[in-house]
Amino acid sequence: RCHTGAETREHLFRDCPVAKEIWEKLNIFWPSSVANYDFLEVLITMFGSHSISKCRMITCALWAIWANRNRFLHEGESRSGSQVADFVLNYLKELDDLNHFVPKRRLHLVRWEAPVGSRVKINFDAAFNRN
C-alpha cells in the first residue's frame, strides 16, 4: 500500500496504485503533459479542462482519497480504489437525489408585523417540543 506519512501529494492523489484505480473507475485521466509540474498547476489544468460535474467528481474523489489515507493511518483500515470510487459515485448521487426532496426556497411576500394591543406572540421551532 502507498499510505505513509512521507508521501507527496502527487503520489497520494495521482500515482499511488489505489489512486490510479479510483481515477480509472471514475473515468478521469490526469494529463500526462503536466506530469512534472507543480501539483497546484496540475489541478488548475484539470479543473480548467473539465465540466462542472466532472470537477465536482474530482473534488469529491480528492476528499475521499484523503479520508481513505487518514483512515489507514489512524485506524489501520483502508478501502480499495474500487471501493473509494464507488463511495464517490454513491455520495454524489445521494447529493443529487437530495435536490428532489429539499423544498424550494419560499419567498415571504408579507413581512411580519408586531401584534397591536396587549397581545404577545411567541413562535417556537418544532424542535422545542422534542423530549
Secondary structure by P-SEA (a helix, b strand, c coil): ccccccccccccccccaaaaaaaaaaccccccccccccaaaaaaaaaacccaaaaaaaaaaaaaaaaaaaaaacccccccaaaaaaaaaaaaaaaaaaaaccccccccccccccccccbbbbbbccccccc
